[in-house]
Amino acid sequence: MSLPETILFSLAKRLYQSELGHSSEMKDALQSENAYADFRSQQSQFVLNAAAACGIRLKGKVVVDFGCFDGAITSRYADAEATHVYGIDIDKDAIAKARQHHSRDHITFLESDVKRMPLQDSSVDVILCYDVFEHVAHPADMLHECYRILRPGGQLLIGTWGWYHPFAPHLWSTMPVPWAHVFFSERTLLRTCHRVYNSPWYQPNMHDLDSDGNRKPEKFKEESISTDYLNKYLIRDFERVFRESEFDCTLRLQPFGSRYASWTKPLLRLPYIREFFTAYLWATLTRPEADHSSRLSTGVHKACAIAGTAE
Ligand SMILES: C[S@@+](CC[C@H](N)C(=O)[O-])C[C@H]1O[C@@H](n2cnc3c(N)ncnc32)[C@H](O)[C@@H]1O
């Protein structure tokens, strides 16, 4: 084992019982599919609060849950008095589960193509895209599709995180060391996750079990993280792609909530530093009533306003 792997493994082992990677609430939720679906369903309140703070109302609206997965959150959007909610996802199996567990009046689950969403032009009032945008391989194309299906004045709310977030690689269970992907190579990171996963003190969760309940023998075969899985965009990349889109856009950066991290809040005003200390990014993108395409074709892009920090 190389020296960097030895160092990272020893840090991971020390921090394994801490709540840095996963909170104890999340660890409990990961014990079963139902508990995890309940946990995520409760997360809908986080999205609804953010939507309200950004001036987005669901009542009486046609809403799309973009990247709905198994629909655990989608049905909560329907409870917020939306006229109709479409849950769409590229994962066929997830859509099948969503249909099985959450189909009811006013909710339709649709399998989507990466390049084209199965909805008509100008047919939607609001698109909610929570914990999905960091997975979208071609963000500019996806924004263009959202623009197409939104009616003029329609709004897209994106909740996501930048690649320098302390846990951006989505490896929480096996890698509780913050910013490990920034300080170590991806090869070191994934090899260390492999070692943690095979350690006697590692406690498997539902993501580690196959459909028969057996522990997956090997989860970390790759030596790098594919951009088909995580696009690795920094906040400044998101900002650029939003600015270059046809939308009017406002960004809100959320600081870390822990009382130990409250000192980081002023750092969100600093362009490079904020990449490391932003807990979450909310972007509200509004399709203008009048078309921006002529403005874009001349190469003059509108500004992407920063609305300060969101609590
Ligand atoms: C981390 S899950 C989030 C699920 C759900 N929003 C939630 O919070 O419970 C990300 C989901 O986005 C979906 N996804 C990724 N790229 C997509 C795309 N281009 N179009 C539609 N869904 C996509 C994935 O299949 C996955 O189900």
The ligand as an ORCA input file, in Angstrom:
! r2SCAN-3c Opt
* xyz 0 1
  C     -29.364     11.031     -6.235
  S     -30.778     10.557     -7.143
  C     -31.928     11.771     -6.534
  C     -33.313     11.257     -6.546
  C     -34.405     12.180     -5.998
  N     -34.404     13.498     -6.595
  C     -34.273     12.274     -4.509
  O     -33.786     13.302     -4.013
  O     -34.642     11.327     -3.827
  C     -30.409     11.172     -8.778
  C     -31.406     10.701     -9.828
  O     -31.224     11.471    -11.018
  C     -31.422     10.643    -12.131
  N     -30.829     11.289    -13.324
  C     -29.530     11.528    -13.578
  N     -29.376     12.140    -14.790
  C     -30.632     12.301    -15.284
  C     -31.162     12.873    -16.494
  N     -30.368     13.406    -17.426
  N     -32.503     12.879    -16.677
  C     -33.323     12.350    -15.737
  N     -32.889     11.784    -14.571
  C     -31.560     11.767    -14.345
  C     -30.764      9.332    -11.706
  O     -31.216      8.237    -12.472
  C     -31.180      9.243    -10.230
  O     -32.385      8.538    -10.065
*
